């Protein structure tokens, strides 16, 4: 339990920083994965379907 309390003592004052980092990290992951979908689709010549799939998966 000491580890949990130490973690909370560190995170709680910096909760806004932690949230910003988490949002930035997840947004960059989404951007990177959709870019990879787009690039693979262009190489295969199927980029319209790939774009629709990535947009639909983002909306889910």
N, CA, C and O atoms as a Maestro MAE file, in Angstrom:
{
 s_m_m2io_version
 :::
 2.0.0
}

f_m_ct {
 s_m_title
 :::
 protein
 m_atom[240] {
  # First column is atom index #
  i_m_mmod_type
  r_m_x_coord
  r_m_y_coord
  r_m_z_coord
  i_m_residue_number
  s_m_chain_name
  s_m_pdb_residue_name
  s_m_pdb_atom_name
  i_m_atomic_number
  :::
  1 25 0.818 -1.215 0.000 1 A "UNK " " N  " 7
  2 3 0.000 0.000 0.000 1 A "UNK " " CA " 6
  3 2 0.852 1.266 0.000 1 A "UNK " " C  " 6
  4 15 0.410 2.310 -0.481 1 A "UNK " " O  " 8
  5 25 2.051 1.184 0.527 2 A "UNK " " N  " 7
  6 3 2.915 2.373 0.544 2 A "UNK " " CA " 6
  7 2 3.184 2.882 -0.868 2 A "UNK " " C  " 6
  8 15 3.274 4.088 -1.103 2 A "UNK " " O  " 8
  9 25 3.310 1.935 -1.811 3 A "UNK " " N  " 7
  10 3 3.575 2.337 -3.197 3 A "UNK " " CA " 6
  11 2 2.392 3.148 -3.725 3 A "UNK " " C  " 6
  12 15 2.573 4.153 -4.412 3 A "UNK " " O  " 8
  13 25 1.184 2.700 -3.397 4 A "UNK " " N  " 7
  14 3 -0.018 3.396 -3.872 4 A "UNK " " CA " 6
  15 2 -0.072 4.812 -3.304 4 A "UNK " " C  " 6
  16 15 -0.356 5.770 -4.023 4 A "UNK " " O  " 8
  17 25 0.205 4.934 -2.003 5 A "UNK " " N  " 7
  18 3 0.163 6.266 -1.383 5 A "UNK " " CA " 6
  19 2 1.235 7.182 -1.963 5 A "UNK " " C  " 6
  20 15 0.984 8.364 -2.197 5 A "UNK " " O  " 8
  21 25 2.429 6.639 -2.195 6 A "UNK " " N  " 7
  22 3 3.495 7.443 -2.800 6 A "UNK " " CA " 6
  23 2 3.084 7.896 -4.193 6 A "UNK " " C  " 6
  24 15 3.299 9.047 -4.574 6 A "UNK " " O  " 8
  25 25 2.486 6.968 -4.955 7 A "UNK " " N  " 7
  26 3 2.028 7.286 -6.307 7 A "UNK " " CA " 6
  27 2 0.978 8.395 -6.267 7 A "UNK " " C  " 6
  28 15 1.051 9.356 -7.033 7 A "UNK " " O  " 8
  29 25 -0.003 8.255 -5.363 8 A "UNK " " N  " 7
  30 3 -1.050 9.275 -5.246 8 A "UNK " " CA " 6
  31 2 -0.479 10.611 -4.787 8 A "UNK " " C  " 6
  32 15 -0.895 11.665 -5.267 8 A "UNK " " O  " 8
  33 25 0.471 10.567 -3.860 9 A "UNK " " N  " 7
  34 3 1.072 11.811 -3.370 9 A "UNK " " CA " 6
  35 2 1.807 12.534 -4.487 9 A "UNK " " C  " 6
  36 15 1.864 13.764 -4.503 9 A "UNK " " O  " 8
  37 25 2.374 11.771 -5.426 10 A "UNK " " N  " 7
  38 3 3.060 12.405 -6.550 10 A "UNK " " CA " 6
  39 2 2.070 12.877 -7.607 10 A "UNK " " C  " 6
  40 15 2.200 13.978 -8.141 10 A "UNK " " O  " 8
  41 25 1.073 12.033 -7.909 11 A "UNK " " N  " 7
  42 3 0.167 12.320 -9.026 11 A "UNK " " CA " 6
  43 2 -0.842 13.409 -8.675 11 A "UNK " " C  " 6
  44 15 -1.123 14.279 -9.499 11 A "UNK " " O  " 8
  45 25 -1.392 13.369 -7.456 12 A "UNK " " N  " 7
  46 3 -2.507 14.261 -7.140 12 A "UNK " " CA " 6
  47 2 -2.178 15.740 -7.319 12 A "UNK " " C  " 6
  48 15 -2.998 16.452 -7.897 12 A "UNK " " O  " 8
  49 25 -1.024 16.254 -6.860 13 A "UNK " " N  " 7
  50 3 -0.727 17.670 -7.118 13 A "UNK " " CA " 6
  51 2 -0.505 17.967 -8.602 13 A "UNK " " C  " 6
  52 15 -0.702 19.096 -9.051 13 A "UNK " " O  " 8
  53 25 -0.097 16.954 -9.353 14 A "UNK " " N  " 7
  54 3 0.234 17.152 -10.768 14 A "UNK " " CA " 6
  55 2 -0.821 16.533 -11.677 14 A "UNK " " C  " 6
  56 15 -0.518 16.122 -12.797 14 A "UNK " " O  " 8
  57 25 -2.067 16.466 -11.193 15 A "UNK " " N  " 7
  58 3 -3.088 15.720 -11.931 15 A "UNK " " CA " 6
  59 2 -3.356 16.343 -13.304 15 A "UNK " " C  " 6
  60 15 -3.610 15.624 -14.270 15 A "UNK " " O  " 8
  61 25 -3.299 17.676 -13.395 16 A "UNK " " N  " 7
  62 3 -3.546 18.309 -14.697 16 A "UNK " " CA " 6
  63 2 -2.440 17.959 -15.682 16 A "UNK " " C  " 6
  64 15 -2.705 17.738 -16.864 16 A "UNK " " O  " 8
  65 25 -1.195 17.908 -15.201 17 A "UNK " " N  " 7
  66 3 -0.080 17.531 -16.075 17 A "UNK " " CA " 6
  67 2 -0.260 16.092 -16.542 17 A "UNK " " C  " 6
  68 15 -0.057 15.780 -17.715 17 A "UNK " " O  " 8
  69 25 -0.644 15.214 -15.608 18 A "UNK " " N  " 7
  70 3 -0.839 13.804 -15.960 18 A "UNK " " CA " 6
  71 2 -1.943 13.659 -17.001 18 A "UNK " " C  " 6
  72 15 -1.804 12.896 -17.957 18 A "UNK " " O  " 8
  73 25 -3.045 14.393 -16.815 19 A "UNK " " N  " 7
  74 3 -4.155 14.327 -17.769 19 A "UNK " " CA " 6
  75 2 -3.712 14.842 -19.135 19 A "UNK " " C  " 6
  76 15 -4.033 14.243 -20.161 19 A "UNK " " O  " 8
  77 25 -2.966 15.966 -19.148 20 A "UNK " " N  " 7
  78 3 -2.489 16.504 -20.430 20 A "UNK " " CA " 6
  79 2 -1.580 15.512 -21.133 20 A "UNK " " C  " 6
  80 15 -1.683 15.321 -22.345 20 A "UNK " " O  " 8
  81 25 -0.687 14.878 -20.376 21 A "UNK " " N  " 7
  82 3 0.217 13.893 -20.982 21 A "UNK " " CA " 6
  83 2 -0.580 12.717 -21.540 21 A "UNK " " C  " 6
  84 15 -0.299 12.239 -22.640 21 A "UNK " " O  " 8
  85 25 -1.572 12.251 -20.782 22 A "UNK " " N  " 7
  86 3 -2.377 11.117 -21.237 22 A "UNK " " CA " 6
  87 2 -3.152 11.471 -22.503 22 A "UNK " " C  " 6
  88 15 -3.212 10.669 -23.436 22 A "UNK " " O  " 8
  89 25 -3.748 12.668 -22.545 23 A "UNK " " N  " 7
  90 3 -4.502 13.095 -23.725 23 A "UNK " " CA " 6
  91 2 -3.571 13.238 -24.926 23 A "UNK " " C  " 6
  92 15 -3.891 12.780 -26.023 23 A "UNK " " O  " 8
  93 25 -2.417 13.876 -24.715 24 A "UNK " " N  " 7
  94 3 -1.464 14.061 -25.809 24 A "UNK " " CA " 6
  95 2 -0.985 12.717 -26.327 24 A "UNK " " C  " 6
  96 15 -0.867 12.519 -27.537 24 A "UNK " " O  " 8
  97 25 -0.706 11.780 -25.405 25 A "UNK " " N  " 7
  98 3 -0.214 10.459 -25.791 25 A "UNK " " CA " 6
  99 2 -1.258 9.715 -26.610 25 A "UNK " " C  " 6
  100 15 -0.939 9.149 -27.655 25 A "UNK " " O  " 8
  101 25 -2.512 9.711 -26.140 26 A "UNK " " N  " 7
  102 3 -3.542 8.971 -26.861 26 A "UNK " " CA " 6
  103 2 -3.843 9.631 -28.206 26 A "UNK " " C  " 6
  104 15 -4.088 8.937 -29.193 26 A "UNK " " O  " 8
  105 25 -3.828 10.973 -28.256 27 A "UNK " " N  " 7
  106 3 -4.078 11.662 -29.521 27 A "UNK " " CA " 6
  107 2 -2.972 11.363 -30.526 27 A "UNK " " C  " 6
  108 15 -3.249 11.150 -31.707 27 A "UNK " " O  " 8
  109 25 -1.724 11.347 -30.069 28 A "UNK " " N  " 7
  110 3 -0.631 11.060 -30.997 28 A "UNK " " CA " 6
  111 2 -0.693 9.614 -31.459 28 A "UNK " " C  " 6
  112 15 -0.341 9.321 -32.602 28 A "UNK " " O  " 8
  113 25 -1.135 8.698 -30.591 29 A "UNK " " N  " 7
  114 3 -1.294 7.303 -31.005 29 A "UNK " " CA " 6
  115 2 -2.355 7.195 -32.100 29 A "UNK " " C  " 6
  116 15 -2.158 6.489 -33.089 29 A "UNK " " O  " 8
  117 25 -3.491 7.903 -31.924 30 A "UNK " " N  " 7
  118 3 -4.570 7.862 -32.912 30 A "UNK " " CA " 6
  119 2 -4.091 8.444 -34.238 30 A "UNK " " C  " 6
  120 15 -4.330 7.866 -35.299 30 A "UNK " " O  " 8
  121 25 -3.409 9.597 -34.174 31 A "UNK " " N  " 7
  122 3 -2.911 10.230 -35.389 31 A "UNK " " CA " 6
  123 2 -1.936 9.313 -36.108 31 A "UNK " " C  " 6
  124 15 -2.003 9.160 -37.327 31 A "UNK " " O  " 8
  125 25 -1.024 8.698 -35.347 32 A "UNK " " N  " 7
  126 3 -0.001 7.852 -35.954 32 A "UNK " " CA " 6
  127 2 -0.626 6.615 -36.595 32 A "UNK " " C  " 6
  128 15 -0.239 6.227 -37.697 32 A "UNK " " O  " 8
  129 25 -1.595 5.992 -35.908 33 A "UNK " " N  " 7
  130 3 -2.203 4.784 -36.462 33 A "UNK " " CA " 6
  131 2 -3.039 5.111 -37.699 33 A "UNK " " C  " 6
  132 15 -3.046 4.337 -38.656 33 A "UNK " " O  " 8
  133 25 -3.747 6.252 -37.694 34 A "UNK " " N  " 7
  134 3 -4.530 6.604 -38.876 34 A "UNK " " CA " 6
  135 2 -3.611 6.972 -40.036 34 A "UNK " " C  " 6
  136 15 -3.940 6.712 -41.193 34 A "UNK " " O  " 8
  137 25 -2.452 7.580 -39.733 35 A "UNK " " N  " 7
  138 3 -1.476 7.870 -40.783 35 A "UNK " " CA " 6
  139 2 -0.945 6.579 -41.384 35 A "UNK " " C  " 6
  140 15 -0.775 6.482 -42.599 35 A "UNK " " O  " 8
  141 25 -0.681 5.579 -40.533 36 A "UNK " " N  " 7
  142 3 -0.203 4.293 -41.042 36 A "UNK " " CA " 6
  143 2 -1.263 3.627 -41.917 36 A "UNK " " C  " 6
  144 15 -0.937 3.073 -42.967 36 A "UNK " " O  " 8
  145 25 -2.541 3.676 -41.491 37 A "UNK " " N  " 7
  146 3 -3.626 3.135 -42.308 37 A "UNK " " CA " 6
  147 2 -3.636 3.811 -43.674 37 A "UNK " " C  " 6
  148 15 -3.748 3.149 -44.706 37 A "UNK " " O  " 8
  149 25 -3.519 5.127 -43.666 38 A "UNK " " N  " 7
  150 3 -3.567 5.929 -44.886 38 A "UNK " " CA " 6
  151 2 -2.404 5.567 -45.805 38 A "UNK " " C  " 6
  152 15 -2.589 5.395 -47.010 38 A "UNK " " O  " 8
  153 25 -1.202 5.451 -45.233 39 A "UNK " " N  " 7
  154 3 -0.017 5.154 -46.038 39 A "UNK " " CA " 6
  155 2 -0.099 3.759 -46.626 39 A "UNK " " C  " 6
  156 15 0.205 3.567 -47.804 39 A "UNK " " O  " 8
  157 25 -0.509 2.767 -45.817 40 A "UNK " " N  " 7
  158 3 -0.668 1.401 -46.323 40 A "UNK " " CA " 6
  159 2 -1.714 1.373 -47.438 40 A "UNK " " C  " 6
  160 15 -1.530 0.701 -48.453 40 A "UNK " " O  " 8
  161 25 -2.813 2.109 -47.241 41 A "UNK " " N  " 7
  162 3 -3.876 2.118 -48.236 41 A "UNK " " CA " 6
  163 2 -3.425 2.718 -49.555 41 A "UNK " " C  " 6
  164 15 -3.791 2.216 -50.618 41 A "UNK " " O  " 8
  165 25 -2.630 3.794 -49.506 42 A "UNK " " N  " 7
  166 3 -2.132 4.403 -50.737 42 A "UNK " " CA " 6
  167 2 -1.198 3.435 -51.455 42 A "UNK " " C  " 6
  168 15 -1.236 3.325 -52.681 42 A "UNK " " O  " 8
  169 25 -0.364 2.736 -50.696 43 A "UNK " " N  " 7
  170 3 0.541 1.778 -51.332 43 A "UNK " " CA " 6
  171 2 -0.244 0.666 -52.002 43 A "UNK " " C  " 6
  172 15 0.170 0.152 -53.042 43 A "UNK " " O  " 8
  173 25 -1.391 0.284 -51.408 44 A "UNK " " N  " 7
  174 3 -2.191 -0.794 -51.981 44 A "UNK " " CA " 6
  175 2 -3.227 -0.271 -52.973 44 A "UNK " " C  " 6
  176 15 -3.863 -1.058 -53.673 44 A "UNK " " O  " 8
  177 25 -3.401 1.046 -53.041 45 A "UNK " " N  " 7
  178 3 -4.399 1.611 -53.942 45 A "UNK " " CA " 6
  179 2 -5.819 1.490 -53.419 45 A "UNK " " C  " 6
  180 15 -6.772 1.559 -54.196 45 A "UNK " " O  " 8
  181 25 -5.977 1.309 -52.094 46 A "UNK " " N  " 7
  182 3 -7.313 1.162 -51.510 46 A "UNK " " CA " 6
  183 2 -7.556 2.260 -50.486 46 A "UNK " " C  " 6
  184 15 -8.232 2.016 -49.487 46 A "UNK " " O  " 8
  185 25 -7.035 3.444 -50.700 47 A "UNK " " N  " 7
  186 3 -7.022 4.430 -49.618 47 A "UNK " " CA " 6
  187 2 -8.396 4.976 -49.261 47 A "UNK " " C  " 6
  188 15 -8.590 5.438 -48.136 47 A "UNK " " O  " 8
  189 25 -9.360 4.940 -50.183 48 A "UNK " " N  " 7
  190 3 -10.690 5.429 -49.824 48 A "UNK " " CA " 6
  191 2 -11.322 4.555 -48.742 48 A "UNK " " C  " 6
  192 15 -11.848 5.068 -47.754 48 A "UNK " " O  " 8
  193 25 -11.271 3.234 -48.930 49 A "UNK " " N  " 7
  194 3 -11.831 2.327 -47.932 49 A "UNK " " CA " 6
  195 2 -11.099 2.437 -46.612 49 A "UNK " " C  " 6
  196 15 -11.717 2.389 -45.548 49 A "UNK " " O  " 8
  197 25 -9.766 2.587 -46.676 50 A "UNK " " N  " 7
  198 3 -8.976 2.712 -45.454 50 A "UNK " " CA " 6
  199 2 -9.369 3.980 -44.695 50 A "UNK " " C  " 6
  200 15 -9.491 3.960 -43.471 50 A "UNK " " O  " 8
  201 25 -9.565 5.081 -45.421 51 A "UNK " " N  " 7
  202 3 -9.931 6.340 -44.764 51 A "UNK " " CA " 6
  203 2 -11.290 6.192 -44.081 51 A "UNK " " C  " 6
  204 15 -11.469 6.636 -42.947 51 A "UNK " " O  " 8
  205 25 -12.243 5.568 -44.769 52 A "UNK " " N  " 7
  206 3 -13.557 5.359 -44.157 52 A "UNK " " CA " 6
  207 2 -13.446 4.490 -42.911 52 A "UNK " " C  " 6
  208 15 -14.067 4.781 -41.889 52 A "UNK " " O  " 8
  209 25 -12.651 3.421 -42.995 53 A "UNK " " N  " 7
  210 3 -12.503 2.524 -41.843 53 A "UNK " " CA " 6
  211 2 -11.867 3.245 -40.667 53 A "UNK " " C  " 6
  212 15 -12.306 3.078 -39.529 53 A "UNK " " O  " 8
  213 25 -10.829 4.052 -40.926 54 A "UNK " " N  " 7
  214 3 -10.158 4.718 -39.805 54 A "UNK " " CA " 6
  215 2 -11.078 5.769 -39.182 54 A "UNK " " C  " 6
  216 15 -11.077 5.943 -37.963 54 A "UNK " " O  " 8
  217 25 -11.866 6.476 -40.011 55 A "UNK " " N  " 7
  218 3 -12.800 7.465 -39.464 55 A "UNK " " CA " 6
  219 2 -13.870 6.760 -38.629 55 A "UNK " " C  " 6
  220 15 -14.215 7.222 -37.541 55 A "UNK " " O  " 8
  221 25 -14.392 5.644 -39.136 56 A "UNK " " N  " 7
  222 3 -15.418 4.908 -38.389 56 A "UNK " " CA " 6
  223 2 -14.857 4.374 -37.084 56 A "UNK " " C  " 6
  224 15 -15.538 4.412 -36.060 56 A "UNK " " O  " 8
  225 25 -13.624 3.874 -37.103 57 A "UNK " " N  " 7
  226 3 -13.055 3.326 -35.870 57 A "UNK " " CA " 6
  227 2 -12.775 4.434 -34.864 57 A "UNK " " C  " 6
  228 15 -12.830 4.198 -33.657 57 A "UNK " " O  " 8
  229 25 -12.472 5.647 -35.345 58 A "UNK " " N  " 7
  230 3 -12.279 6.763 -34.420 58 A "UNK " " CA " 6
  231 2 -13.602 7.155 -33.759 58 A "UNK " " C  " 6
  232 15 -13.628 7.527 -32.585 58 A "UNK " " O  " 8
  233 25 -14.708 7.070 -34.521 59 A "UNK " " N  " 7
  234 3 -16.003 7.489 -33.984 59 A "UNK " " CA " 6
  235 2 -16.562 6.487 -32.988 59 A "UNK " " C  " 6
  236 15 -17.375 6.855 -32.141 59 A "UNK " " O  " 8
  237 25 -16.145 5.228 -33.070 60 A "UNK " " N  " 7
  238 3 -16.680 4.200 -32.163 60 A "UNK " " CA " 6
  239 2 -16.346 4.492 -30.719 60 A "UNK " " C  " 6
  240 15 -16.722 3.726 -29.831 60 A "UNK " " O  " 8
  :::
 }
 m_bond[239] {
  # First column is bond index #
  i_m_from
  i_m_to
  i_m_order
  :::
  1 1 2 1
  2 2 3 1
  3 3 4 2
  4 3 5 1
  5 5 6 1
  6 6 7 1
  7 7 8 2
  8 7 9 1
  9 9 10 1
  10 10 11 1
  11 11 12 2
  12 11 13 1
  13 13 14 1
  14 14 15 1
  15 15 16 2
  16 15 17 1
  17 17 18 1
  18 18 19 1
  19 19 20 2
  20 19 21 1
  21 21 22 1
  22 22 23 1
  23 23 24 2
  24 23 25 1
  25 25 26 1
  26 26 27 1
  27 27 28 2
  28 27 29 1
  29 29 30 1
  30 30 31 1
  31 31 32 2
  32 31 33 1
  33 33 34 1
  34 34 35 1
  35 35 36 2
  36 35 37 1
  37 37 38 1
  38 38 39 1
  39 39 40 2
  40 39 41 1
  41 41 42 1
  42 42 43 1
  43 43 44 2
  44 43 45 1
  45 45 46 1
  46 46 47 1
  47 47 48 2
  48 47 49 1
  49 49 50 1
  50 50 51 1
  51 51 52 2
  52 51 53 1
  53 53 54 1
  54 54 55 1
  55 55 56 2
  56 55 57 1
  57 57 58 1
  58 58 59 1
  59 59 60 2
  60 59 61 1
  61 61 62 1
  62 62 63 1
  63 63 64 2
  64 63 65 1
  65 65 66 1
  66 66 67 1
  67 67 68 2
  68 67 69 1
  69 69 70 1
  70 70 71 1
  71 71 72 2
  72 71 73 1
  73 73 74 1
  74 74 75 1
  75 75 76 2
  76 75 77 1
  77 77 78 1
  78 78 79 1
  79 79 80 2
  80 79 81 1
  81 81 82 1
  82 82 83 1
  83 83 84 2
  84 83 85 1
  85 85 86 1
  86 86 87 1
  87 87 88 2
  88 87 89 1
  89 89 90 1
  90 90 91 1
  91 91 92 2
  92 91 93 1
  93 93 94 1
  94 94 95 1
  95 95 96 2
  96 95 97 1
  97 97 98 1
  98 98 99 1
  99 99 100 2
  100 99 101 1
  101 101 102 1
  102 102 103 1
  103 103 104 2
  104 103 105 1
  105 105 106 1
  106 106 107 1
  107 107 108 2
  108 107 109 1
  109 109 110 1
  110 110 111 1
  111 111 112 2
  112 111 113 1
  113 113 114 1
  114 114 115 1
  115 115 116 2
  116 115 117 1
  117 117 118 1
  118 118 119 1
  119 119 120 2
  120 119 121 1
  121 121 122 1
  122 122 123 1
  123 123 124 2
  124 123 125 1
  125 125 126 1
  126 126 127 1
  127 127 128 2
  128 127 129 1
  129 129 130 1
  130 130 131 1
  131 131 132 2
  132 131 133 1
  133 133 134 1
  134 134 135 1
  135 135 136 2
  136 135 137 1
  137 137 138 1
  138 138 139 1
  139 139 140 2
  140 139 141 1
  141 141 142 1
  142 142 143 1
  143 143 144 2
  144 143 145 1
  145 145 146 1
  146 146 147 1
  147 147 148 2
  148 147 149 1
  149 149 150 1
  150 150 151 1
  151 151 152 2
  152 151 153 1
  153 153 154 1
  154 154 155 1
  155 155 156 2
  156 155 157 1
  157 157 158 1
  158 158 159 1
  159 159 160 2
  160 159 161 1
  161 161 162 1
  162 162 163 1
  163 163 164 2
  164 163 165 1
  165 165 166 1
  166 166 167 1
  167 167 168 2
  168 167 169 1
  169 169 170 1
  170 170 171 1
  171 171 172 2
  172 171 173 1
  173 173 174 1
  174 174 175 1
  175 175 176 2
  176 175 177 1
  177 177 178 1
  178 178 179 1
  179 179 180 2
  180 179 181 1
  181 181 182 1
  182 182 183 1
  183 183 184 2
  184 183 185 1
  185 185 186 1
  186 186 187 1
  187 187 188 2
  188 187 189 1
  189 189 190 1
  190 190 191 1
  191 191 192 2
  192 191 193 1
  193 193 194 1
  194 194 195 1
  195 195 196 2
  196 195 197 1
  197 197 198 1
  198 198 199 1
  199 199 200 2
  200 199 201 1
  201 201 202 1
  202 202 203 1
  203 203 204 2
  204 203 205 1
  205 205 206 1
  206 206 207 1
  207 207 208 2
  208 207 209 1
  209 209 210 1
  210 210 211 1
  211 211 212 2
  212 211 213 1
  213 213 214 1
  214 214 215 1
  215 215 216 2
  216 215 217 1
  217 217 218 1
  218 218 219 1
  219 219 220 2
  220 219 221 1
  221 221 222 1
  222 222 223 1
  223 223 224 2
  224 223 225 1
  225 225 226 1
  226 226 227 1
  227 227 228 2
  228 227 229 1
  229 229 230 1
  230 230 231 1
  231 231 232 2
  232 231 233 1
  233 233 234 1
  234 234 235 1
  235 235 236 2
  236 235 237 1
  237 237 238 1
  238 238 239 1
  239 239 240 2
  :::
 }
}
